[in-house]
Amino acid sequence: MKNDRPNTAKKALDVNLDPRRYGSFAEIGAGQEVVRWFFRTGGAAGTIAKSISAYDMKVSDSIYGKSDRYVGRRRLEDMLR
């Protein structure tokens, strides 16, 4: 039986090649691994607008402003603004 289910690389490439996707999502928590897949599969210039790896709250606070939680709705909304 053939498995037609797309793997992670296929999904990332599909996103990279879709012109509607540029700058349309943000990921916090596992962002470094997620963005690695976009770069690894090719075509990332059409998808990746910005990738930042901020491991401590001070770095994140300096970019997005103070927040009581490192990963949460408020931080995500600050990132999107």
Helices and strands as residue ranges (DSSP letters): H 8-17, G 19-21, H 31-41, G 44-46, H 57-64, H 73-80
